[in-house]
Amino acid sequence: MTGARQFHIQTNSTVQFLRLDSQIDQVIRESGVKNGICVVFVPHTTAGVTINENADPDVVRDMVMELNKVIPAADGYRHSEGNSAAHIKSTLVGPSLSLIIENGRVIFGTWQSVYFCEFDGPRNRSVFIKVIEG
């Protein structure tokens, strides 16, 4: 695959985690790459991407709850747009992941999934996915 594939995501909450597994699987399948790396990148300063448990939705709820407690929406921030908490959360979570591809599939732990992390929604967002053979 020569270029990154762009996906558009519509979020509907201020803080929201959305699974990206199907988009990642699609790009890997279409690339034909059997062994390599898959890079997932979020080009936003108030969003991120992470890997975590997919079996129990309470894990994501707990993650959102704790992020909101540790980094509250209003805390005397000076940024004039009023979304400093989202910038801080994005920095902690990070904008990208590198995933190992073996035999045409991402190597995941038993309950792992990739999540797009919205911290300043609702918004229209982008995610870039690139597969590198190797």
Backbone as CSV, one residue per row, in Angstrom:
resi,resn,N_x,N_y,N_z,CA_x,CA_y,CA_z,C_x,C_y,C_z
1,MET,0.858,-1.171,0.000,0.000,0.000,0.000,0.901,1.229,0.000
2,THR,0.621,2.177,-0.868,1.494,3.341,-0.978,1.051,4.502,-0.103
3,GLY,-0.217,4.762,0.024,-0.685,5.909,0.786,-1.503,5.508,1.988
4,ALA,-1.690,6.474,2.842,-2.542,6.246,4.015,-4.000,6.334,3.589
5,ARG,-4.821,5.558,4.227,-6.269,5.575,3.983,-6.929,6.433,5.049
6,GLN,-7.788,7.341,4.634,-8.461,8.239,5.563,-9.897,7.783,5.787
7,PHE,-10.300,7.760,7.063,-11.677,7.470,7.441,-12.236,8.680,8.176
8,HIS,-13.515,8.936,7.985,-14.180,10.030,8.688,-15.072,9.445,9.778
9,ILE,-15.063,10.089,10.919,-15.826,9.634,12.077,-16.661,10.801,12.582
10,GLN,-17.914,10.536,12.867,-18.780,11.523,13.501,-18.965,11.112,14.951
11,THR,-18.538,11.964,15.874,-18.762,11.679,17.289,-19.996,12.439,17.749
12,ASN,-20.600,11.972,18.835,-21.829,12.622,19.292,-21.821,12.967,20.781
13,SER,-20.655,12.855,21.426,-20.524,13.221,22.837,-19.245,14.025,23.021
14,THR,-19.164,14.742,24.134,-17.953,15.504,24.434,-16.758,14.570,24.558
15,VAL,-16.921,13.502,25.327,-15.882,12.477,25.472,-16.500,11.146,25.066
16,GLN,-15.865,10.478,24.111,-16.435,9.252,23.561,-15.318,8.382,22.998
17,PHE,-15.419,7.074,23.207,-14.473,6.115,22.637,-15.214,5.277,21.605
18,LEU,-14.652,5.186,20.400,-15.257,4.407,19.320,-14.252,3.394,18.804
19,ARG,-14.703,2.147,18.641,-13.814,1.091,18.144,-13.478,1.303,16.673
20,LEU,-12.214,1.031,16.336,-11.726,1.172,14.962,-11.337,-0.153,14.327
21,ASP,-11.604,-1.263,14.986,-11.141,-2.572,14.505,-11.584,-2.876,13.081
22,SER,-12.828,-2.588,12.742,-13.317,-2.948,11.406,-12.624,-2.130,10.326
23,GLN,-12.364,-0.852,10.585,-11.656,-0.026,9.604,-10.222,-0.516,9.427
24,ILE,-9.572,-0.859,10.528,-8.197,-1.367,10.463,-8.156,-2.679,9.692
25,ASP,-9.062,-3.594,10.008,-9.117,-4.879,9.298,-9.334,-4.674,7.807
26,GLN,-10.199,-3.739,7.455,-10.496,-3.464,6.044,-9.252,-2.982,5.297
27,VAL,-8.513,-2.051,5.893,-7.321,-1.516,5.234,-6.264,-2.607,5.079
28,ILE,-6.073,-3.415,6.097,-5.092,-4.508,6.010,-5.505,-5.505,4.932
29,ARG,-6.766,-5.883,4.915,-7.271,-6.834,3.914,-7.060,-6.281,2.500
30,GLU,-7.438,-5.022,2.283,-7.304,-4.412,0.967,-5.848,-4.235,0.544
31,SER,-4.945,-4.085,1.503,-3.528,-3.899,1.180,-2.883,-5.185,0.679
32,GLY,-3.411,-6.330,1.121,-2.809,-7.607,0.769,-1.548,-7.925,1.559
33,VAL,-1.170,-7.074,2.482,0.036,-7.282,3.284,-0.221,-8.391,4.301
34,LYS,0.674,-9.346,4.355,0.555,-10.451,5.302,1.364,-10.226,6.569
35,ASN,2.497,-9.546,6.436,3.359,-9.285,7.581,3.901,-7.870,7.475
36,GLY,3.758,-7.115,8.569,4.235,-5.738,8.548,3.728,-4.958,9.745
37,ILE,3.534,-3.671,9.514,3.097,-2.747,10.550,1.886,-1.973,10.034
38,CYS,0.955,-1.738,10.924,-0.189,-0.885,10.628,-0.107,0.316,11.563
39,VAL,-0.044,1.511,10.984,0.015,2.741,11.761,-1.366,3.386,11.737
40,VAL,-1.856,3.754,12.909,-3.126,4.454,13.055,-2.798,5.833,13.614
41,PHE,-3.232,6.882,12.908,-2.898,8.254,13.294,-4.144,9.130,13.307
42,VAL,-4.269,9.921,14.365,-5.386,10.859,14.524,-4.816,12.279,14.427
43,PRO,-5.188,13.046,13.381,-4.603,14.371,13.167,-5.350,15.494,13.881
44,HIS,-5.618,15.305,15.143,-6.374,16.298,15.911,-5.688,16.510,17.261
45,THR,-5.694,17.745,17.755,-5.060,18.045,19.041,-5.997,17.844,20.220
46,THR,-7.249,17.447,19.942,-8.201,17.192,21.028,-8.833,15.809,20.896
47,ALA,-8.098,14.895,20.276,-8.549,13.508,20.140,-7.313,12.621,20.182
48,GLY,-7.519,11.310,20.292,-6.399,10.392,20.341,-6.822,9.000,19.939
49,VAL,-5.920,8.058,20.174,-6.184,6.658,19.853,-5.475,5.793,20.884
50,THR,-6.149,4.714,21.310,-5.576,3.835,22.324,-6.021,2.397,22.089
51,ILE,-5.365,1.488,22.784,-5.760,0.079,22.796,-6.231,-0.248,24.205
52,ASN,-7.391,-0.909,24.288,-7.857,-1.359,25.591,-8.900,-2.454,25.418
53,GLU,-9.500,-2.850,26.529,-10.412,-3.995,26.567,-11.701,-3.731,25.786
54,ASN,-12.152,-4.780,25.075,-13.395,-4.684,24.303,-14.511,-5.565,24.854
55,ALA,-14.231,-6.388,25.841,-15.215,-7.370,26.307,-16.271,-6.768,27.225
56,ASP,-15.881,-5.840,28.058,-16.794,-5.250,29.036,-16.873,-3.753,28.787
57,PRO,-18.030,-3.243,28.337,-18.153,-1.808,28.053,-17.936,-0.925,29.278
58,ASP,-18.012,-1.493,30.471,-17.751,-0.709,31.670,-16.297,-0.252,31.757
59,VAL,-15.384,-0.954,31.088,-13.985,-0.532,31.089,-13.875,0.835,30.418
60,VAL,-14.499,0.992,29.253,-14.459,2.283,28.558,-15.169,3.351,29.385
61,ARG,-16.317,3.007,29.967,-17.022,3.974,30.821,-16.149,4.419,31.984
62,ASP,-15.454,3.467,32.604,-14.564,3.786,33.721,-13.396,4.662,33.269
63,MET,-12.852,4.389,32.089,-11.757,5.194,31.572,-12.212,6.635,31.351
64,VAL,-13.369,6.807,30.743,-13.909,8.144,30.512,-14.164,8.852,31.846
65,MET,-14.768,8.145,32.795,-15.069,8.723,34.106,-13.791,9.212,34.796
66,GLU,-12.749,8.391,34.787,-11.516,8.752,35.475,-10.762,9.869,34.764
67,LEU,-10.735,9.828,33.432,-10.108,10.930,32.705,-10.806,12.248,33.015
68,ASN,-12.132,12.215,33.090,-12.887,13.428,33.399,-12.657,13.898,34.840
69,LYS,-12.419,12.950,35.767,-12.123,13.338,37.159,-10.728,13.937,37.281
70,VAL,-9.767,13.303,36.652,-8.382,13.748,36.751,-8.173,15.059,35.981
71,ILE,-8.849,15.187,34.847,-8.715,16.376,34.004,-10.123,16.947,33.788
72,PRO,-10.607,17.745,34.728,-11.971,18.268,34.611,-12.100,19.283,33.477
73,ALA,-13.323,19.424,32.963,-13.585,20.347,31.856,-13.233,21.780,32.223
74,ALA,-13.523,22.184,33.435,-13.219,23.541,33.899,-12.309,23.449,35.118
75,ASP,-11.146,24.076,35.025,-10.203,24.018,36.139,-9.283,25.238,36.135
76,GLY,-9.832,26.375,35.728,-9.033,27.590,35.689,-8.068,27.664,34.528
77,TYR,-8.324,26.916,33.458,-7.453,26.924,32.289,-7.466,28.301,31.635
78,ARG,-6.388,28.659,30.974,-6.274,29.977,30.348,-6.559,29.968,28.856
79,HIS,-6.560,28.809,28.228,-6.801,28.715,26.784,-8.174,29.283,26.447
80,SER,-8.233,30.238,25.539,-9.464,30.995,25.279,-10.577,30.180,24.623
81,GLU,-10.250,29.081,23.973,-11.290,28.275,23.319,-12.082,27.430,24.308
82,GLY,-11.603,27.284,25.521,-12.339,26.538,26.532,-12.228,25.034,26.437
83,ASN,-11.245,24.529,25.679,-11.104,23.082,25.531,-9.735,22.566,25.971
84,SER,-9.143,23.234,26.943,-7.828,22.797,27.435,-7.848,21.374,27.969
85,ALA,-8.925,20.996,28.641,-9.011,19.625,29.153,-8.872,18.616,28.017
86,ALA,-9.487,18.903,26.882,-9.399,18.004,25.721,-7.963,17.920,25.210
87,HIS,-7.250,19.043,25.171,-5.849,19.029,24.736,-4.989,18.193,25.680
88,ILE,-5.222,18.320,26.963,-4.448,17.568,27.947,-4.725,16.065,27.818
89,LYS,-6.000,15.690,27.713,-6.362,14.272,27.552,-5.742,13.699,26.284
90,SER,-5.785,14.469,25.203,-5.202,14.013,23.941,-3.706,13.758,24.080
91,THR,-3.015,14.641,24.793,-1.583,14.464,25.002,-1.290,13.205,25.808
92,LEU,-2.096,12.944,26.822,-1.882,11.753,27.650,-2.159,10.460,26.887
93,VAL,-3.209,10.448,26.093,-3.576,9.242,25.340,-2.664,9.059,24.135
94,GLY,-2.393,10.119,23.401,-1.503,10.067,22.249,-2.246,10.008,20.931
95,PRO,-1.580,10.465,19.854,-2.224,10.558,18.549,-2.036,9.359,17.625
96,SER,-1.198,8.378,18.010,-0.939,7.287,17.060,-0.594,5.981,17.748
97,LEU,-0.738,4.917,16.979,-0.386,3.558,17.406,0.310,2.847,16.255
98,SER,1.207,1.950,16.582,1.797,1.034,15.611,1.380,-0.371,16.000
99,LEU,0.782,-1.081,15.052,0.270,-2.431,15.303,1.041,-3.426,14.450
100,ILE,1.366,-4.579,15.013,2.084,-5.630,14.291,1.080,-6.484,13.521
101,ILE,1.375,-6.696,12.245,0.555,-7.567,11.393,1.313,-8.863,11.162
102,GLU,0.677,-9.983,11.471,1.216,-11.320,11.182,0.121,-12.119,10.493
103,ASN,0.468,-12.739,9.376,-0.488,-13.560,8.624,-1.765,-12.791,8.288
104,GLY,-1.601,-11.502,7.941,-2.729,-10.694,7.491,-3.636,-10.166,8.576
105,ARG,-3.229,-10.322,9.841,-4.077,-9.866,10.953,-3.240,-9.156,12.003
106,VAL,-3.859,-8.203,12.685,-3.184,-7.519,13.787,-3.025,-8.489,14.959
107,ILE,-1.863,-8.454,15.585,-1.650,-9.229,16.805,-2.255,-8.445,17.968
108,PHE,-3.301,-8.988,18.555,-3.958,-8.397,19.720,-3.941,-9.399,20.860
109,GLY,-4.015,-8.884,22.085,-4.300,-9.727,23.231,-5.751,-10.166,23.143
110,THR,-6.148,-11.097,23.977,-7.470,-11.717,23.906,-8.614,-10.720,23.829
111,TRP,-8.597,-9.669,24.624,-9.746,-8.757,24.700,-9.439,-7.372,24.159
112,GLN,-8.378,-7.202,23.397,-7.973,-5.869,22.967,-8.666,-5.394,21.699
113,SER,-8.912,-4.082,21.665,-9.405,-3.376,20.490,-8.736,-2.011,20.435
114,VAL,-8.791,-1.402,19.255,-8.306,-0.041,19.070,-9.497,0.903,19.179
115,TYR,-9.311,1.974,19.938,-10.370,2.960,20.147,-9.933,4.353,19.698
116,PHE,-10.780,5.008,18.915,-10.656,6.436,18.679,-11.195,7.123,19.926
117,CYS,-10.477,8.114,20.442,-10.851,8.786,21.681,-11.186,10.248,21.397
118,GLU,-12.449,10.569,21.486,-12.917,11.952,21.321,-12.874,12.649,22.676
119,PHE,-12.303,13.866,22.706,-12.246,14.632,23.945,-12.850,16.025,23.820
120,ASP,-13.361,16.374,22.638,-13.891,17.725,22.408,-15.046,17.684,21.414
121,GLY,-15.918,16.711,21.614,-17.007,16.520,20.663,-18.264,17.258,21.061
122,PRO,-19.298,17.018,20.289,-19.319,16.208,19.070,-18.647,16.934,17.901
123,ARG,-18.017,16.135,17.039,-17.278,16.679,15.892,-17.212,15.663,14.763
124,ASN,-16.847,16.178,13.595,-16.446,15.332,12.472,-14.943,15.175,12.573
125,ARG,-14.460,13.934,12.576,-13.039,13.661,12.774,-12.490,12.798,11.648
126,SER,-11.172,12.725,11.580,-10.476,11.869,10.624,-9.540,10.933,11.357
127,VAL,-9.350,9.780,10.753,-8.360,8.809,11.210,-7.625,8.339,9.963
128,PHE,-6.308,8.286,10.046,-5.495,7.775,8.942,-4.931,6.423,9.345
129,ILE,-4.988,5.480,8.402,-4.459,4.138,8.636,-3.528,3.810,7.474
130,LYS,-2.307,3.406,7.794,-1.332,3.055,6.769,-0.722,1.705,7.099
131,VAL,-0.644,0.857,6.107,-0.045,-0.469,6.244,1.309,-0.456,5.548
132,ILE,2.317,-0.944,6.267,3.679,-0.990,5.756,4.142,-2.440,5.752
133,GLU,4.490,-2.938,4.590,4.943,-4.326,4.489,6.343,-4.461,5.056
134,GLY,6.587,-5.625,5.676,7.953,-5.834,6.176,8.062,-6.890,7.154
